[in-house]
Amino acid sequence: STSVPGLAAKPVIDITIGVKDLAAADEKVVQVIVELGYEYVPDFEDVMPTRRYFRRSNAEGMRTHQIHLWQIDDPEYERHIVFRDYLRAHPDEATAYAELKRSLAEKFDSVNDYANAKTEFIREREHRAYAWRRSGL
């Protein structure tokens, strides 16, 4: 959300990094990101084995940044990039998404419930995004 101008987002900078070879990144990149002050969180790799996740917090312990490291030929990496690009190119869709996010944030305390409630909207827009991408517009 932070990569789409004007889109409502939590105050956390999301960074996506695409690499050619995840195994090579495990050997060469993970430690570099840790040395930059990020915490490597491998816990989610049971669910998403093709993503590496890092987070960084401020002095008060509030998360300020997170990095998602993906192999670029992974469909999940592509899905995120296509959705982002579609929202950037379609401000009306970004506005609709922002409105949904705000309403769900008021409704749910659980991050998982909030995320699950966005799924239908996101999946519909992903279909549109892939069609838009194929059309070359």
A tleap script that builds the chain and sets N, CA, C and O, in Angstrom:
source leaprc.protein.ff14SB
mol = sequence {
  NSER THR SER VAL PRO GLY LEU ALA ALA LYS
  PRO VAL ILE ASP ILE THR ILE GLY VAL LYS
  ASP LEU ALA ALA ALA ASP GLU LYS VAL VAL
  GLN VAL ILE VAL GLU LEU GLY TYR GLU TYR
  VAL PRO ASP PHE GLU ASP VAL MET PRO THR
  ARG ARG TYR PHE ARG ARG SER ASN ALA GLU
  GLY MET ARG THR HIE GLN ILE HIE LEU TRP
  GLN ILE ASP ASP PRO GLU TYR GLU ARG HIE
  ILE VAL PHE ARG ASP TYR LEU ARG ALA HIE
  PRO ASP GLU ALA THR ALA TYR ALA GLU LEU
  LYS ARG SER LEU ALA GLU LYS PHE ASP SER
  VAL ASN ASP TYR ALA ASN ALA LYS THR GLU
  PHE ILE ARG GLU ARG GLU HIE ARG ALA TYR
  ALA TRP ARG ARG SER GLY CLEU
}
set mol.1.N position { 0.817 -1.207 0.000 }
set mol.1.CA position { 0.000 0.000 0.000 }
set mol.1.C position { 0.849 1.254 0.000 }
set mol.1.O position { 0.453 2.265 -0.580 }
set mol.2.N position { 2.015 1.211 0.643 }
set mol.2.CA position { 2.847 2.413 0.692 }
set mol.2.C position { 3.459 2.738 -0.668 }
set mol.2.O position { 3.997 3.829 -0.851 }
set mol.3.N position { 3.388 1.819 -1.620 }
set mol.3.CA position { 3.959 2.072 -2.946 }
set mol.3.C position { 2.922 2.587 -3.937 }
set mol.3.O position { 3.235 2.787 -5.111 }
set mol.4.N position { 1.692 2.804 -3.476 }
set mol.4.CA position { 0.630 3.345 -4.331 }
set mol.4.C position { 0.275 4.726 -3.794 }
set mol.4.O position { -0.283 4.838 -2.703 }
set mol.5.N position { 0.591 5.780 -4.547 }
set mol.5.CA position { 0.321 7.141 -4.060 }
set mol.5.C position { -1.130 7.331 -3.627 }
set mol.5.O position { -2.067 6.997 -4.353 }
set mol.6.N position { -1.286 7.877 -2.422 }
set mol.6.CA position { -2.606 8.189 -1.909 }
set mol.6.C position { -3.368 7.040 -1.293 }
set mol.6.O position { -4.457 7.249 -0.758 }
set mol.7.N position { -2.835 5.831 -1.348 }
set mol.7.CA position { -3.554 4.681 -0.805 }
set mol.7.C position { -3.371 4.619 0.711 }
set mol.7.O position { -2.257 4.732 1.222 }
set mol.8.N position { -4.477 4.438 1.413 }
set mol.8.CA position { -4.418 4.300 2.872 }
set mol.8.C position { -3.517 3.123 3.227 }
set mol.8.O position { -3.587 2.055 2.619 }
set mol.9.N position { -2.674 3.348 4.220 }
set mol.9.CA position { -1.736 2.296 4.626 }
set mol.9.C position { -1.370 2.481 6.090 }
set mol.9.O position { -1.415 3.590 6.624 }
set mol.10.N position { -1.013 1.387 6.719 }
set mol.10.CA position { -0.496 1.498 8.082 }
set mol.10.C position { 0.853 2.214 7.990 }
set mol.10.O position { 1.472 2.212 6.926 }
set mol.11.N position { 1.313 2.814 9.063 }
set mol.11.CA position { 2.559 3.579 9.010 }
set mol.11.C position { 3.799 2.680 9.037 }
set mol.11.O position { 4.678 2.835 9.886 }
set mol.12.N position { 3.849 1.748 8.101 }
set mol.12.CA position { 4.973 0.831 7.969 }
set mol.12.C position { 5.384 0.830 6.501 }
set mol.12.O position { 4.554 0.600 5.622 }
set mol.13.N position { 6.647 1.083 6.236 }
set mol.13.CA position { 7.144 1.069 4.874 }
set mol.13.C position { 7.340 -0.385 4.454 }
set mol.13.O position { 8.104 -1.125 5.074 }
set mol.14.N position { 6.644 -0.784 3.396 }
set mol.14.CA position { 6.784 -2.120 2.825 }
set mol.14.C position { 7.774 -2.056 1.673 }
set mol.14.O position { 7.641 -1.228 0.772 }
set mol.15.N position { 8.758 -2.930 1.709 }
set mol.15.CA position { 9.761 -2.994 0.656 }
set mol.15.C position { 9.733 -4.407 0.087 }
set mol.15.O position { 9.823 -5.386 0.828 }
set mol.16.N position { 9.608 -4.506 -1.224 }
set mol.16.CA position { 9.670 -5.800 -1.888 }
set mol.16.C position { 10.964 -5.856 -2.682 }
set mol.16.O position { 11.281 -4.944 -3.446 }
set mol.17.N position { 11.693 -6.921 -2.495 }
set mol.17.CA position { 12.935 -7.134 -3.234 }
set mol.17.C position { 12.781 -8.415 -4.032 }
set mol.17.O position { 12.396 -9.451 -3.490 }
set mol.18.N position { 13.082 -8.342 -5.315 }
set mol.18.CA position { 13.067 -9.512 -6.176 }
set mol.18.C position { 14.488 -9.940 -6.493 }
set mol.18.O position { 15.323 -9.114 -6.861 }
set mol.19.N position { 14.764 -11.223 -6.352 }
set mol.19.CA position { 16.094 -11.768 -6.649 }
set mol.19.C position { 15.955 -12.918 -7.642 }
set mol.19.O position { 14.911 -13.565 -7.719 }
set mol.20.N position { 17.016 -13.161 -8.394 }
set mol.20.CA position { 16.987 -14.249 -9.371 }
set mol.20.C position { 17.029 -15.622 -8.710 }
set mol.20.O position { 16.397 -16.569 -9.180 }
set mol.21.N position { 17.778 -15.719 -7.617 }
set mol.21.CA position { 18.011 -17.016 -6.994 }
set mol.21.C position { 17.872 -16.893 -5.472 }
set mol.21.O position { 18.731 -16.313 -4.808 }
set mol.22.N position { 16.800 -17.436 -4.940 }
set mol.22.CA position { 16.539 -17.333 -3.505 }
set mol.22.C position { 17.614 -18.043 -2.677 }
set mol.22.O position { 17.985 -17.562 -1.606 }
set mol.23.N position { 18.109 -19.163 -3.155 }
set mol.23.CA position { 19.161 -19.878 -2.426 }
set mol.23.C position { 20.419 -19.016 -2.318 }
set mol.23.O position { 21.058 -18.981 -1.267 }
set mol.24.N position { 20.771 -18.329 -3.387 }
set mol.24.CA position { 21.933 -17.438 -3.358 }
set mol.24.C position { 21.669 -16.264 -2.421 }
set mol.24.O position { 22.569 -15.818 -1.710 }
set mol.25.N position { 20.433 -15.765 -2.421 }
set mol.25.CA position { 20.072 -14.668 -1.512 }
set mol.25.C position { 20.172 -15.122 -0.054 }
set mol.25.O position { 20.601 -14.360 0.813 }
set mol.26.N position { 19.775 -16.361 0.205 }
set mol.26.CA position { 19.908 -16.894 1.566 }
set mol.26.C position { 21.365 -16.844 2.017 }
set mol.26.O position { 21.653 -16.546 3.176 }
set mol.27.N position { 22.270 -17.134 1.104 }
set mol.27.CA position { 23.696 -17.149 1.435 }
set mol.27.C position { 24.299 -15.753 1.508 }
set mol.27.O position { 25.161 -15.496 2.347 }
set mol.28.N position { 23.850 -14.840 0.629 }
set mol.28.CA position { 24.556 -13.566 0.472 }
set mol.28.C position { 23.775 -12.330 0.906 }
set mol.28.O position { 24.386 -11.322 1.263 }
set mol.29.N position { 22.455 -12.376 0.887 }
set mol.29.CA position { 21.664 -11.166 1.098 }
set mol.29.C position { 21.054 -11.099 2.500 }
set mol.29.O position { 20.995 -10.021 3.092 }
set mol.30.N position { 20.612 -12.207 3.025 }
set mol.30.CA position { 19.929 -12.218 4.324 }
set mol.30.C position { 20.791 -11.547 5.387 }
set mol.30.O position { 20.305 -10.683 6.117 }
set mol.31.N position { 22.039 -11.924 5.484 }
set mol.31.CA position { 22.912 -11.357 6.509 }
set mol.31.C position { 23.142 -9.861 6.300 }
set mol.31.O position { 23.249 -9.112 7.270 }
set mol.32.N position { 23.219 -9.426 5.058 }
set mol.32.CA position { 23.398 -7.998 4.768 }
set mol.32.C position { 22.197 -7.200 5.269 }
set mol.32.O position { 22.362 -6.132 5.859 }
set mol.33.N position { 20.994 -7.714 5.038 }
set mol.33.CA position { 19.786 -7.024 5.502 }
set mol.33.C position { 19.753 -6.982 7.025 }
set mol.33.O position { 19.369 -5.970 7.611 }
set mol.34.N position { 20.148 -8.063 7.661 }
set mol.34.CA position { 20.219 -8.094 9.129 }
set mol.34.C position { 21.220 -7.041 9.623 }
set mol.34.O position { 20.963 -6.346 10.606 }
set mol.35.N position { 22.336 -6.930 8.949 }
set mol.35.CA position { 23.352 -5.949 9.348 }
set mol.35.C position { 22.862 -4.511 9.173 }
set mol.35.O position { 23.404 -3.594 9.790 }
set mol.36.N position { 21.846 -4.310 8.342 }
set mol.36.CA position { 21.251 -2.990 8.173 }
set mol.36.C position { 20.249 -2.657 9.286 }
set mol.36.O position { 19.644 -1.584 9.283 }
set mol.37.N position { 20.081 -3.573 10.226 }
set mol.37.CA position { 19.224 -3.315 11.377 }
set mol.37.C position { 17.862 -3.975 11.305 }
set mol.37.O position { 16.979 -3.645 12.097 }
set mol.38.N position { 17.668 -4.898 10.376 }
set mol.38.CA position { 16.399 -5.612 10.257 }
set mol.38.C position { 16.481 -6.944 10.983 }
set mol.38.O position { 17.533 -7.580 11.048 }
set mol.39.N position { 15.345 -7.342 11.524 }
set mol.39.CA position { 15.222 -8.665 12.142 }
set mol.39.C position { 14.724 -9.628 11.075 }
set mol.39.O position { 13.716 -9.375 10.416 }
set mol.40.N position { 15.436 -10.724 10.914 }
set mol.40.CA position { 15.006 -11.773 9.988 }
set mol.40.C position { 13.998 -12.648 10.719 }
set mol.40.O position { 14.270 -13.115 11.825 }
set mol.41.N position { 12.831 -12.876 10.108 }
set mol.41.CA position { 11.756 -13.634 10.743 }
set mol.41.C position { 11.430 -14.851 9.867 }
set mol.41.O position { 10.581 -14.756 8.981 }
set mol.42.N position { 12.077 -15.970 10.098 }
set mol.42.CA position { 11.836 -17.152 9.268 }
set mol.42.C position { 10.554 -17.910 9.606 }
set mol.42.O position { 10.197 -18.856 8.904 }
set mol.43.N position { 9.851 -17.505 10.678 }
set mol.43.CA position { 8.663 -18.234 11.137 }
set mol.43.C position { 7.632 -18.456 10.039 }
set mol.43.O position { 6.986 -19.503 10.003 }
set mol.44.N position { 7.469 -17.489 9.147 }
set mol.44.CA position { 6.416 -17.565 8.133 }
set mol.44.C position { 6.802 -18.444 6.945 }
set mol.44.O position { 5.979 -18.671 6.057 }
set mol.45.N position { 8.017 -18.933 6.914 }
set mol.45.CA position { 8.475 -19.719 5.772 }
set mol.45.C position { 7.810 -21.084 5.682 }
set mol.45.O position { 7.840 -21.720 4.629 }
set mol.46.N position { 7.207 -21.541 6.783 }
set mol.46.CA position { 6.426 -22.778 6.708 }
set mol.46.C position { 5.232 -22.588 5.791 }
set mol.46.O position { 4.852 -23.499 5.055 }
set mol.47.N position { 4.640 -21.394 5.838 }
set mol.47.CA position { 3.468 -21.077 5.018 }
set mol.47.C position { 3.889 -20.518 3.660 }
set mol.47.O position { 3.267 -20.827 2.644 }
set mol.48.N position { 4.932 -19.705 3.637 }
set mol.48.CA position { 5.418 -19.082 2.407 }
set mol.48.C position { 6.911 -19.386 2.248 }
set mol.48.O position { 7.746 -18.531 2.543 }
set mol.49.N position { 7.249 -20.577 1.793 }
set mol.49.CA position { 8.663 -20.966 1.728 }
set mol.49.C position { 9.476 -20.197 0.687 }
set mol.49.O position { 10.706 -20.255 0.707 }
set mol.50.N position { 8.827 -19.493 -0.203 }
set mol.50.CA position { 9.544 -18.769 -1.257 }
set mol.50.C position { 9.719 -17.287 -0.937 }
set mol.50.O position { 10.130 -16.505 -1.794 }
set mol.51.N position { 9.407 -16.907 0.297 }
set mol.51.CA position { 9.569 -15.520 0.720 }
set mol.51.C position { 10.427 -15.472 1.972 }
set mol.51.O position { 10.328 -16.329 2.850 }
set mol.52.N position { 11.265 -14.459 2.033 }
set mol.52.CA position { 12.014 -14.160 3.241 }
set mol.52.C position { 11.458 -12.852 3.783 }
set mol.52.O position { 11.249 -11.899 3.032 }
set mol.53.N position { 11.221 -12.808 5.080 }
set mol.53.CA position { 10.576 -11.649 5.694 }
set mol.53.C position { 11.485 -11.038 6.755 }
set mol.53.O position { 12.084 -11.745 7.564 }
set mol.54.N position { 11.573 -9.716 6.733 }
set mol.54.CA position { 12.386 -8.955 7.677 }
set mol.54.C position { 11.547 -7.800 8.203 }
set mol.54.O position { 10.662 -7.301 7.507 }
set mol.55.N position { 11.825 -7.378 9.426 }
set mol.55.CA position { 11.129 -6.212 9.970 }
set mol.55.C position { 12.110 -5.366 10.769 }
set mol.55.O position { 13.129 -5.842 11.271 }
set mol.56.N position { 11.758 -4.101 10.862 }
set mol.56.CA position { 12.581 -3.149 11.608 }
set mol.56.C position { 11.656 -2.302 12.462 }
set mol.56.O position { 10.575 -1.910 12.021 }
set mol.57.N position { 12.081 -2.024 13.681 }
set mol.57.CA position { 11.265 -1.248 14.617 }
set mol.57.C position { 12.028 -0.021 15.086 }
set mol.57.O position { 13.254 0.046 14.996 }
set mol.58.N position { 11.273 0.945 15.588 }
set mol.58.CA position { 11.903 2.145 16.139 }
set mol.58.C position { 12.264 1.904 17.614 }
set mol.58.O position { 12.086 0.801 18.132 }
set mol.59.N position { 12.768 2.940 18.275 }
set mol.59.CA position { 13.210 2.815 19.670 }
set mol.59.C position { 12.077 2.428 20.613 }
set mol.59.O position { 12.312 1.816 21.655 }
set mol.60.N position { 10.834 2.792 20.242 }
set mol.60.CA position { 9.666 2.452 21.074 }
set mol.60.C position { 9.149 1.040 20.794 }
set mol.60.O position { 8.181 0.601 21.415 }
set mol.61.N position { 9.784 0.336 19.872 }
set mol.61.CA position { 9.365 -1.022 19.550 }
set mol.61.C position { 8.257 -1.110 18.512 }
set mol.61.O position { 7.721 -2.192 18.272 }
set mol.62.N position { 7.902 0.018 17.889 }
set mol.62.CA position { 6.863 0.009 16.846 }
set mol.62.C position { 7.523 -0.319 15.496 }
set mol.62.O position { 8.544 0.264 15.130 }
set mol.63.N position { 6.919 -1.254 14.776 }
set mol.63.CA position { 7.453 -1.629 13.468 }
set mol.63.C position { 7.373 -0.435 12.529 }
set mol.63.O position { 6.342 0.234 12.451 }
set mol.64.N position { 8.451 -0.172 11.824 }
set mol.64.CA position { 8.504 0.960 10.902 }
set mol.64.C position { 8.719 0.525 9.458 }
set mol.64.O position { 8.300 1.211 8.525 }
set mol.65.N position { 9.375 -0.621 9.281 }
set mol.65.CA position { 9.697 -1.108 7.940 }
set mol.65.C position { 9.561 -2.630 7.909 }
set mol.65.O position { 9.738 -3.310 8.920 }
set mol.66.N position { 9.246 -3.136 6.737 }
set mol.66.CA position { 9.312 -4.579 6.547 }
set mol.66.C position { 9.764 -4.845 5.118 }
set mol.66.O position { 9.420 -4.116 4.188 }
set mol.67.N position { 10.535 -5.899 4.971 }
set mol.67.CA position { 11.053 -6.301 3.667 }
set mol.67.C position { 10.529 -7.694 3.355 }
set mol.67.O position { 10.557 -8.599 4.189 }
set mol.68.N position { 10.054 -7.834 2.130 }
set mol.68.CA position { 9.630 -9.131 1.609 }
set mol.68.C position { 10.588 -9.450 0.463 }
set mol.68.O position { 10.599 -8.752 -0.552 }
set mol.69.N position { 11.371 -10.476 0.619 }
set mol.69.CA position { 12.358 -10.884 -0.381 }
set mol.69.C position { 11.823 -12.112 -1.107 }
set mol.69.O position { 11.572 -13.145 -0.487 }
set mol.70.N position { 11.650 -11.996 -2.420 }
set mol.70.CA position { 11.069 -13.062 -3.231 }
set mol.70.C position { 12.004 -13.419 -4.387 }
set mol.70.O position { 12.808 -12.596 -4.826 }
set mol.71.N position { 11.891 -14.617 -4.857 }
set mol.71.CA position { 12.529 -14.975 -6.127 }
set mol.71.C position { 11.621 -14.446 -7.235 }
set mol.71.O position { 10.407 -14.644 -7.184 }
set mol.72.N position { 12.200 -13.768 -8.245 }
set mol.72.CA position { 11.385 -13.040 -9.220 }
set mol.72.C position { 10.532 -13.932 -10.114 }
set mol.72.O position { 9.568 -13.450 -10.709 }
set mol.73.N position { 10.854 -15.197 -10.225 }
set mol.73.CA position { 9.997 -16.065 -11.037 }
set mol.73.C position { 8.905 -16.744 -10.212 }
set mol.73.O position { 8.203 -17.624 -10.710 }
set mol.74.N position { 8.765 -16.336 -8.964 }
set mol.74.CA position { 7.723 -16.884 -8.100 }
set mol.74.C position { 6.393 -16.204 -8.426 }
set mol.74.O position { 6.342 -14.976 -8.488 }
set mol.75.N position { 5.334 -16.954 -8.633 }
set mol.75.CA position { 4.032 -16.352 -8.939 }
set mol.75.C position { 3.537 -15.377 -7.866 }
set mol.75.O position { 2.834 -14.419 -8.188 }
set mol.76.N position { 3.888 -15.601 -6.617 }
set mol.76.CA position { 3.469 -14.691 -5.546 }
set mol.76.C position { 4.134 -13.331 -5.695 }
set mol.76.O position { 3.502 -12.299 -5.469 }
set mol.77.N position { 5.406 -13.327 -6.074 }
set mol.77.CA position { 6.106 -12.067 -6.320 }
set mol.77.C position { 5.407 -11.320 -7.452 }
set mol.77.O position { 5.102 -10.134 -7.330 }
set mol.78.N position { 5.158 -12.020 -8.547 }
set mol.78.CA position { 4.506 -11.403 -9.702 }
set mol.78.C position { 3.117 -10.874 -9.325 }
set mol.78.O position { 2.739 -9.777 -9.738 }
set mol.79.N position { 2.369 -11.637 -8.555 }
set mol.79.CA position { 1.020 -11.233 -8.156 }
set mol.79.C position { 1.049 -9.901 -7.414 }
set mol.79.O position { 0.224 -9.026 -7.678 }
set mol.80.N position { 1.980 -9.746 -6.501 }
set mol.80.CA position { 2.085 -8.492 -5.757 }
set mol.80.C position { 2.447 -7.320 -6.670 }
set mol.80.O position { 1.883 -6.233 -6.545 }
set mol.81.N position { 3.372 -7.542 -7.570 }
set mol.81.CA position { 3.824 -6.470 -8.464 }
set mol.81.C position { 2.711 -6.068 -9.428 }
set mol.81.O position { 2.493 -4.879 -9.658 }
set mol.82.N position { 2.010 -7.045 -9.990 }
set mol.82.CA position { 0.924 -6.742 -10.933 }
set mol.82.C position { -0.195 -5.975 -10.230 }
set mol.82.O position { -0.720 -5.010 -10.785 }
set mol.83.N position { -0.564 -6.387 -9.028 }
set mol.83.CA position { -1.605 -5.699 -8.271 }
set mol.83.C position { -1.184 -4.266 -7.970 }
set mol.83.O position { -1.977 -3.340 -8.138 }
set mol.84.N position { 0.050 -4.075 -7.529 }
set mol.84.CA position { 0.564 -2.731 -7.247 }
set mol.84.C position { 0.511 -1.854 -8.494 }
set mol.84.O position { 0.036 -0.719 -8.442 }
set mol.85.N position { 0.996 -2.380 -9.608 }
set mol.85.CA position { 1.027 -1.591 -10.843 }
set mol.85.C position { -0.376 -1.239 -11.319 }
set mol.85.O position { -0.609 -0.143 -11.829 }
set mol.86.N position { -1.305 -2.171 -11.152 }
set mol.86.CA position { -2.695 -1.924 -11.544 }
set mol.86.C position { -3.294 -0.792 -10.712 }
set mol.86.O position { -3.941 0.103 -11.256 }
set mol.87.N position { -3.083 -0.827 -9.402 }
set mol.87.CA position { -3.612 0.237 -8.545 }
set mol.87.C position { -2.970 1.580 -8.867 }
set mol.87.O position { -3.640 2.610 -8.808 }
set mol.88.N position { -1.701 1.587 -9.201 }
set mol.88.CA position { -1.038 2.839 -9.590 }
set mol.88.C position { -1.652 3.413 -10.868 }
set mol.88.O position { -1.797 4.628 -11.006 }
set mol.89.N position { -2.007 2.540 -11.785 }
set mol.89.CA position { -2.540 2.980 -13.080 }
set mol.89.C position { -4.040 3.258 -13.037 }
set mol.89.O position { -4.577 3.863 -13.964 }
set mol.90.N position { -4.719 2.830 -11.986 }
set mol.90.CA position { -6.168 2.978 -11.866 }
set mol.90.C position { -6.519 3.614 -10.519 }
set mol.90.O position { -6.879 2.912 -9.573 }
set mol.91.N position { -6.414 4.937 -10.435 }
set mol.91.CA position { -6.663 5.620 -9.158 }
set mol.91.C position { -8.046 5.350 -8.576 }
set mol.91.O position { -8.213 5.354 -7.356 }
set mol.92.N position { -9.046 5.113 -9.436 }
set mol.92.CA position { -10.380 4.810 -8.925 }
set mol.92.C position { -10.392 3.487 -8.158 }
set mol.92.O position { -11.083 3.361 -7.147 }
set mol.93.N position { -9.635 2.511 -8.631 }
set mol.93.CA position { -9.535 1.222 -7.935 }
set mol.93.C position { -8.754 1.388 -6.626 }
set mol.93.O position { -9.089 0.778 -5.611 }
set mol.94.N position { -7.717 2.214 -6.666 }
set mol.94.CA position { -6.945 2.478 -5.449 }
set mol.94.C position { -7.824 3.161 -4.406 }
set mol.94.O position { -7.730 2.859 -3.216 }
set mol.95.N position { -8.675 4.077 -4.848 }
set mol.95.CA position { -9.593 4.761 -3.929 }
set mol.95.C position { -10.576 3.773 -3.322 }
set mol.95.O position { -10.832 3.809 -2.118 }
set mol.96.N position { -11.129 2.891 -4.146 }
set mol.96.CA position { -12.064 1.881 -3.644 }
set mol.96.C position { -11.376 0.965 -2.631 }
set mol.96.O position { -11.967 0.593 -1.618 }
set mol.97.N position { -10.142 0.611 -2.909 }
set mol.97.CA position { -9.386 -0.242 -1.992 }
set mol.97.C position { -9.118 0.492 -0.683 }
set mol.97.O position { -9.236 -0.094 0.394 }
set mol.98.N position { -8.758 1.767 -0.771 }
set mol.98.CA position { -8.508 2.562 0.431 }
set mol.98.C position { -9.757 2.647 1.300 }
set mol.98.O position { -9.678 2.525 2.522 }
set mol.99.N position { -10.908 2.856 0.667 }
set mol.99.CA position { -12.168 2.935 1.418 }
set mol.99.C position { -12.470 1.613 2.109 }
set mol.99.O position { -12.893 1.589 3.265 }
set mol.100.N position { -12.249 0.514 1.393 }
set mol.100.CA position { -12.468 -0.805 1.997 }
set mol.100.C position { -11.526 -1.003 3.182 }
set mol.100.O position { -11.956 -1.442 4.248 }
set mol.101.N position { -10.264 -0.687 3.005 }
set mol.101.CA position { -9.295 -0.868 4.083 }
set mol.101.C position { -9.678 -0.061 5.318 }
set mol.101.O position { -9.589 -0.562 6.438 }
set mol.102.N position { -10.103 1.178 5.123 }
set mol.102.CA position { -10.500 2.007 6.268 }
set mol.102.C position { -11.696 1.397 7.005 }
set mol.102.O position { -11.715 1.332 8.234 }
set mol.103.N position { -12.685 0.955 6.239 }
set mol.103.CA position { -13.882 0.398 6.880 }
set mol.103.C position { -13.554 -0.900 7.615 }
set mol.103.O position { -14.086 -1.148 8.697 }
set mol.104.N position { -12.692 -1.720 7.042 }
set mol.104.CA position { -12.325 -2.976 7.695 }
set mol.104.C position { -11.451 -2.739 8.920 }
set mol.104.O position { -11.548 -3.473 9.904 }
set mol.105.N position { -10.602 -1.725 8.867 }
set mol.105.CA position { -9.745 -1.407 10.016 }
set mol.105.C position { -10.588 -1.002 11.223 }
set mol.105.O position { -10.226 -1.283 12.366 }
set mol.106.N position { -11.715 -0.341 10.960 }
set mol.106.CA position { -12.615 0.035 12.056 }
set mol.106.C position { -13.375 -1.171 12.600 }
set mol.106.O position { -13.754 -1.206 13.771 }
set mol.107.N position { -13.588 -2.142 11.745 }
set mol.107.CA position { -14.409 -3.299 12.098 }
set mol.107.C position { -13.628 -4.410 12.812 }
set mol.107.O position { -14.171 -5.082 13.688 }
set mol.108.N position { -12.365 -4.603 12.442 }
set mol.108.CA position { -11.595 -5.739 12.943 }
set mol.108.C position { -10.423 -5.306 13.810 }
set mol.108.O position { -9.707 -4.362 13.475 }
set mol.109.N position { -10.232 -6.004 14.930 }
set mol.109.CA position { -9.045 -5.812 15.758 }
set mol.109.C position { -7.947 -6.792 15.353 }
set mol.109.O position { -6.760 -6.502 15.497 }
set mol.110.N position { -8.347 -7.933 14.854 }
set mol.110.CA position { -7.403 -8.974 14.461 }
set mol.110.C position { -6.835 -8.682 13.066 }
set mol.110.O position { -7.581 -8.440 12.117 }
set mol.111.N position { -5.507 -8.709 12.964 }
set mol.111.CA position { -4.846 -8.501 11.676 }
set mol.111.C position { -5.262 -9.584 10.691 }
set mol.111.O position { -5.471 -9.299 9.511 }
set mol.112.N position { -5.387 -10.825 11.159 }
set mol.112.CA position { -5.775 -11.926 10.278 }
set mol.112.C position { -7.198 -11.750 9.760 }
set mol.112.O position { -7.463 -11.974 8.579 }
set mol.113.N position { -8.114 -11.349 10.640 }
set mol.113.CA position { -9.497 -11.130 10.210 }
set mol.113.C position { -9.573 -9.989 9.199 }
set mol.113.O position { -10.294 -10.075 8.205 }
set mol.114.N position { -8.826 -8.929 9.462 }
set mol.114.CA position { -8.761 -7.791 8.550 }
set mol.114.C position { -8.237 -8.242 7.183 }
set mol.114.O position { -8.829 -7.919 6.153 }
set mol.115.N position { -7.138 -8.983 7.175 }
set mol.115.CA position { -6.546 -9.456 5.928 }
set mol.115.C position { -7.502 -10.381 5.179 }
set mol.115.O position { -7.647 -10.275 3.961 }
set mol.116.N position { -8.147 -11.276 5.901 }
set mol.116.CA position { -9.089 -12.199 5.261 }
set mol.116.C position { -10.272 -11.459 4.650 }
set mol.116.O position { -10.779 -11.854 3.600 }
set mol.117.N position { -10.708 -10.399 5.295 }
set mol.117.CA position { -11.854 -9.637 4.796 }
set mol.117.C position { -11.521 -8.884 3.509 }
set mol.117.O position { -12.430 -8.538 2.753 }
set mol.118.N position { -10.250 -8.624 3.246 }
set mol.118.CA position { -9.843 -7.938 2.017 }
set mol.118.C position { -9.696 -8.893 0.834 }
set mol.118.O position { -9.617 -8.449 -0.311 }
set mol.119.N position { -9.661 -10.180 1.096 }
set mol.119.CA position { -9.291 -11.168 0.090 }
set mol.119.C position { -10.168 -11.121 -1.154 }
set mol.119.O position { -9.644 -11.130 -2.268 }
set mol.120.N position { -11.470 -11.071 -0.999 }
set mol.120.CA position { -12.353 -11.089 -2.162 }
set mol.120.C position { -12.084 -9.883 -3.072 }
set mol.120.O position { -11.977 -10.033 -4.289 }
set mol.121.N position { -11.977 -8.710 -2.489 }
set mol.121.CA position { -11.689 -7.508 -3.265 }
set mol.121.C position { -10.371 -7.663 -4.014 }
set mol.121.O position { -10.291 -7.382 -5.209 }
set mol.122.N position { -9.340 -8.114 -3.301 }
set mol.122.CA position { -8.018 -8.250 -3.911 }
set mol.122.C position { -8.041 -9.256 -5.048 }
set mol.122.O position { -7.492 -8.984 -6.115 }
set mol.123.N position { -8.659 -10.404 -4.848 }
set mol.123.CA position { -8.696 -11.438 -5.902 }
set mol.123.C position { -9.423 -10.922 -7.154 }
set mol.123.O position { -8.978 -11.176 -8.273 }
set mol.124.N position { -10.524 -10.209 -6.971 }
set mol.124.CA position { -11.235 -9.633 -8.120 }
set mol.124.C position { -10.337 -8.663 -8.872 }
set mol.124.O position { -10.274 -8.695 -10.101 }
set mol.125.N position { -9.645 -7.803 -8.140 }
set mol.125.CA position { -8.773 -6.813 -8.785 }
set mol.125.C position { -7.556 -7.473 -9.406 }
set mol.125.O position { -7.043 -6.996 -10.418 }
set mol.126.N position { -7.087 -8.563 -8.817 }
set mol.126.CA position { -5.963 -9.272 -9.428 }
set mol.126.C position { -6.336 -9.805 -10.799 }
set mol.126.O position { -5.534 -9.742 -11.730 }
set mol.127.N position { -7.558 -10.335 -10.932 }
set mol.127.CA position { -8.006 -10.806 -12.250 }
set mol.127.C position { -8.016 -9.656 -13.237 }
set mol.127.O position { -7.556 -9.803 -14.370 }
set mol.128.N position { -8.531 -8.524 -12.823 }
set mol.128.CA position { -8.533 -7.333 -13.676 }
set mol.128.C position { -7.114 -6.886 -13.992 }
set mol.128.O position { -6.812 -6.488 -15.117 }
set mol.129.N position { -6.251 -6.956 -12.990 }
set mol.129.CA position { -4.870 -6.510 -13.171 }
set mol.129.C position { -4.138 -7.361 -14.202 }
set mol.129.O position { -3.417 -6.831 -15.047 }
set mol.130.N position { -4.323 -8.680 -14.136 }
set mol.130.CA position { -3.673 -9.541 -15.122 }
set mol.130.C position { -4.246 -9.293 -16.523 }
set mol.130.O position { -3.499 -9.297 -17.502 }
set mol.131.N position { -5.544 -9.080 -16.628 }
set mol.131.CA position { -6.136 -8.782 -17.937 }
set mol.131.C position { -5.597 -7.452 -18.471 }
set mol.131.O position { -5.283 -7.331 -19.655 }
set mol.132.N position { -5.495 -6.457 -17.587 }
set mol.132.CA position { -4.941 -5.160 -17.952 }
set mol.132.C position { -3.501 -5.304 -18.428 }
set mol.132.O position { -3.105 -4.715 -19.433 }
set mol.133.N position { -2.731 -6.088 -17.697 }
set mol.133.CA position { -1.323 -6.310 -18.066 }
set mol.133.C position { -1.202 -6.992 -19.420 }
set mol.133.O position { -0.367 -6.602 -20.237 }
set mol.134.N position { -2.037 -8.018 -19.669 }
set mol.134.CA position { -2.012 -8.712 -20.953 }
set mol.134.C position { -2.383 -7.805 -22.109 }
set mol.134.O position { -1.886 -7.957 -23.225 }
set mol.135.N position { -3.280 -6.844 -21.819 }
set mol.135.CA position { -3.745 -5.935 -22.878 }
set mol.135.C position { -2.685 -4.908 -23.259 }
set mol.135.O position { -2.753 -4.293 -24.323 }
set mol.136.N position { -1.698 -4.731 -22.368 }
set mol.136.CA position { -0.623 -3.778 -22.650 }
set mol.136.C position { -1.005 -2.342 -22.409 }
set mol.136.O position { -0.280 -1.443 -22.836 }
set mol.137.N position { -2.122 -2.082 -21.738 }
set mol.137.CA position { -2.559 -0.703 -21.485 }
set mol.137.C position { -1.876 -0.104 -20.282 }
set mol.137.O position { -2.135 1.049 -19.937 }
savepdb mol mol.pdb
quit
